[in-house]
Amino acid sequence: MALWPFGKKKEVVDETPAAPEVSEVPTAPEAPVEADSAEASVPEAPRSLGEQSVLDEDPSAGEPDPVHDAINGDMGPFDAGSVNIQDFDFSDFSKGVLDLGSIQVPLPQNSEVQVEMGEQGPRMLHVVTQFGRITPVAFAAPTSAGQWREATKEIAEGMRRDGLTVHVEKGPWGREVVGEANDRKIRIAGVDGPRWMLRMTMISPSDRADDMRDLGREVIARTFVNRGDAPILAGSPLPVALPKQLAEQVQQAMAQRAAQQNPAQQNATQQPAAGNGTPDQNPDQGNTPNAE
């Protein structure tokens, strides 16, 4: 898979993605790393004597990271405040663009959008592909570059504390943190832009990790980040606005959950204690009919 054969748009591409899948995704071992939106503020864990830092194992640890040009560069991620996604033709790669306001992500062919639901509503959004899933998150950043390089230290240490085998690889935009456990591999790549930082988390079975890496990088190269002008504390996630179709799917899922929980709660309050007779003999049950 070559990096990156896209050019200026020749014709308008249908940018309405397929109906998203809204589901409750089980928490995976890597979830704390993936869901932690403030990893840059987590202090590094102390190291015992003889313990080698993850970044010490990176042959490029002493080298400066490449400076990404998100405005005039040949590949993304691009700064949406200066570069218009409508000027590009991604039709050979993407079936549509997922527009979340602060992030515009071209969806690879044969991919689906999956919303991870928490107790209070949507928790995380994933792009599910044939190789694994990609989770995009954009953060506010200071004007000076280097936030991603600092973030990799905390991410790597956090993954190690979670029991993953971790190393750092050098990708097209600099460091990528790679962890592996239980035949699953997680790769986290990041890019510094103008007052923003993009982070992409790629999770896949180990035997598909190389394909997931290549596809994830293709997505990063076509992603646009809209920082906006609102004051946002550096390190905070940029606000996300769900597209109408996706928001309706989420509302429907939350309504279904509430409908499922209410009967269960009613049944729990109406269930008689052991030895108090059958349901139709329980005075606390009122006029509820006996369901045989």
C-alpha positions in Angstrom: 0.0 0.0 0.0 1.7 3.2 -1.2 1.7 6.4 0.7 -0.3 8.4 -0.5 -1.7 8.4 -4.0 -4.4 11.1 -3.7 -4.7 14.4 -5.5 -7.0 17.3 -6.1 -10.7 16.4 -6.3 -12.0 15.8 -9.8 -15.6 15.3 -9.0 -17.8 15.3 -5.9 -17.7 12.2 -3.9 -20.6 10.9 -1.8 -19.5 11.8 1.7 -22.4 10.2 3.5 -21.1 7.2 5.3 -23.1 4.0 5.7 -25.4 3.7 8.7 -23.2 3.5 11.8 -23.3 0.6 14.2 -24.0 1.6 17.8 -23.0 -1.1 20.3 -21.7 -1.6 23.7 -18.1 -2.6 23.2 -16.6 -4.8 26.0 -13.7 -3.1 27.8 -10.4 -4.5 26.4 -7.1 -4.7 28.3 -5.9 -1.7 26.3 -9.0 0.4 27.0 -7.4 2.6 29.8 -4.7 3.7 27.4 -7.2 4.3 24.6 -9.8 6.1 26.5 -7.5 8.2 28.7 -7.8 11.7 27.1 -5.3 13.3 29.5 -2.3 10.9 29.2 0.0 13.8 28.9 -0.6 14.8 32.5 0.1 11.3 34.0 3.5 11.2 35.7 6.1 8.7 34.7 6.3 5.6 36.9 9.6 5.3 38.8 12.0 2.8 37.4 14.0 0.3 39.4 17.7 -0.1 38.9 18.4 -2.1 35.8 15.0 -1.5 34.3 15.4 0.0 30.8 13.0 2.7 29.7 10.8 1.9 26.8 12.2 4.9 24.9 15.7 3.8 25.6 15.0 0.8 23.4 14.1 3.1 20.5 17.1 3.5 18.2 15.8 7.0 17.2 15.4 8.1 20.9 18.0 10.8 20.6 16.9 12.0 17.2 14.4 14.9 16.8 11.0 14.0 15.4 10.2 15.2 11.9 8.2 18.5 11.8 4.9 17.9 10.0 3.5 20.6 7.7 -0.2 20.4 8.1 -0.9 23.3 5.7 1.5 23.0 2.7 2.6 19.4 3.1 2.0 16.6 0.6 0.2 14.4 3.1 -2.0 14.8 6.1 -3.1 15.1 8.7 -4.1 18.5 7.4 -5.2 21.6 9.2 -8.9 22.1 8.3 -8.7 25.8 9.1 -6.3 26.3 6.2 -6.9 23.4 3.9 -10.3 22.4 2.5 -11.0 18.7 2.4 -13.4 19.3 -0.6 -10.3 20.1 -2.7 -9.1 16.4 -2.5 -10.2 13.3 -4.2 -10.1 10.3 -1.8 -12.6 8.2 -3.9 -10.1 5.4 -4.6 -9.6 4.9 -0.9 -12.7 6.1 1.0 -16.4 5.5 0.8 -17.2 8.8 2.5 -16.1 11.2 5.2 -17.0 11.0 8.8 -17.3 14.7 9.9 -17.1 15.1 13.7 -16.6 18.8 13.6 -13.1 18.8 15.1 -12.0 15.8 13.0 -12.9 14.8 9.4 -11.9 11.2 8.8 -12.2 9.5 5.4 -13.7 6.1 6.0 -11.8 3.2 4.2 -13.8 1.1 1.8 -15.7 -1.7 3.6 -15.3 0.0 7.0 -18.0 0.8 9.5 -18.5 3.3 12.3 -18.9 1.9 15.7 -19.9 3.9 18.8 -18.8 2.6 22.2 -21.5 3.3 24.7 -20.9 4.0 28.4 -23.2 4.4 31.3 -24.0 8.0 30.5 -24.0 7.8 26.7 -21.4 7.7 23.9 -17.9 7.0 25.3 -15.7 6.5 22.2 -16.0 6.3 18.5 -14.2 3.6 16.4 -13.7 3.0 12.7 -14.0 -0.8 12.3 -12.1 -2.3 9.3 -11.3 -5.8 8.1 -8.0 -5.8 9.9 -9.0 -4.2 13.2 -10.3 -0.9 14.5 -9.1 2.7 14.5 -9.9 5.3 17.2 -9.3 8.9 16.3 -9.0 11.6 18.9 -7.8 15.2 18.5 -6.5 17.4 21.3 -5.7 21.1 21.8 -2.0 21.7 22.0 0.4 24.7 22.6 1.8 26.6 19.8 5.2 24.9 20.3 5.6 21.4 18.9 6.6 18.4 20.9 3.4 17.4 22.7 3.2 14.0 21.0 6.8 13.2 21.8 6.1 13.9 25.5 2.8 12.0 25.4 4.5 8.8 24.1 6.5 8.5 27.3 3.3 8.4 29.5 1.5 6.2 27.0 4.3 3.6 26.9 4.6 3.5 30.7 0.8 3.2 31.1 0.7 0.3 28.6 3.5 -1.5 30.5 1.7 -1.1 33.7 -1.3 -2.7 32.1 0.9 -5.7 31.3 1.6 -5.1 27.6 5.0 -5.8 26.0 5.9 -2.3 24.6 8.3 -0.9 22.1 8.6 2.3 20.1 8.8 2.3 16.3 9.6 5.2 13.9 6.7 5.9 11.6 6.1 8.6 8.9 5.3 11.2 11.5 7.7 10.1 14.2 7.3 7.8 17.1 4.6 5.2 17.3 4.0 3.3 20.6 3.3 -0.4 20.0 2.1 -2.8 22.7 1.1 -6.5 22.5 -0.7 -8.9 24.8 -2.9 -12.0 24.3 -2.3 -12.1 20.6 -3.6 -8.6 20.1 -1.5 -5.6 19.1 -2.2 -1.9 19.8 -0.4 0.8 17.9 -0.7 4.5 18.9 0.5 7.1 16.4 0.3 10.9 16.9 1.0 14.0 14.9 1.5 17.6 16.1 -0.3 20.2 14.1 -1.0 24.0 14.5 -2.2 24.1 18.1 -3.6 20.6 17.9 -2.4 17.0 18.2 -4.0 14.1 16.4 -3.8 10.6 18.0 -4.8 7.4 16.2 -5.1 4.2 18.1 -5.0 1.0 16.0 -6.0 -2.3 17.6 -6.0 -5.7 15.8 -5.1 -9.3 16.1 -1.4 -9.8 16.0 -1.5 -11.6 12.7 -3.2 -8.6 11.0 -1.1 -5.9 12.7 1.0 -5.0 9.7 -2.1 -4.5 7.5 -3.7 -2.5 10.3 -0.6 -0.4 10.6 -0.6 0.4 6.9 -4.3 1.1 6.7 -4.2 3.3 9.8 -1.4 5.4 8.3 -3.4 5.8 5.1 -6.3 7.1 7.2 -4.0 9.5 9.2 -2.6 10.9 5.9 -6.1 11.8 4.8 -7.5 13.1 8.1 -8.3 16.8 8.7 -8.3 18.5 12.1 -10.3 21.6 12.9 -8.9 23.3 16.0 -11.1 26.3 15.9 -10.5 29.6 17.7 -12.1 28.8 21.0 -9.8 28.8 24.0 -9.2 25.2 25.0 -6.7 24.0 27.6 -3.7 22.2 26.0 -4.1 18.5 26.4 -7.9 18.6 26.4 -9.8 16.7 23.7 -11.3 18.9 21.0 -15.1 18.9 21.1 -16.9 16.4 18.9 -20.2 16.9 17.1 -22.0 13.8 16.0 -23.5 13.8 12.5 -27.3 13.7 12.4 -27.5 10.1 11.3 -25.1 9.0 14.0 -26.8 11.0 16.7 -30.1 9.4 15.9 -28.5 6.0 16.1 -27.1 6.8 19.5 -30.4 8.2 20.8 -32.1 5.0 19.6 -29.6 2.8 21.4 -30.0 4.8 24.6 -33.8 4.5 24.4 -33.5 0.8 23.9 -31.2 0.4 26.9 -33.6 2.4 29.1 -36.5 0.3 27.9 -34.6 -2.9 28.7 -33.5 -1.6 32.1 -37.0 -0.5 33.3 -38.7 -3.9 33.2 -35.7 -5.5 34.8 -35.9 -3.0 37.7 -39.6 -3.5 38.0 -39.2 -7.3 38.1 -36.6 -7.0 40.8 -38.9 -5.0 43.0 -41.8 -7.3 42.4 -39.9 -10.6 42.9 -41.1 -12.2 46.2 -38.6 -13.4 48.8 -38.0 -17.1 49.1 -40.7 -18.9 51.1 -43.3 -16.1 50.7 -45.5 -18.0 48.2 -46.1 -17.6 44.5 -46.3 -14.2 42.8 -50.1 -14.1 42.8 -50.0 -14.7 46.6 -47.6 -11.8 47.3 -49.5 -8.8 48.6 -46.7 -6.4 47.5 -47.3 -7.3 43.9 -50.7 -5.6 43.7 -52.7 -6.2 40.5 -49.8 -7.7 38.6 -51.1 -10.9 36.9 -49.4 -14.2 37.5 -47.2 -14.9 34.4 -46.8 -18.7 34.0 
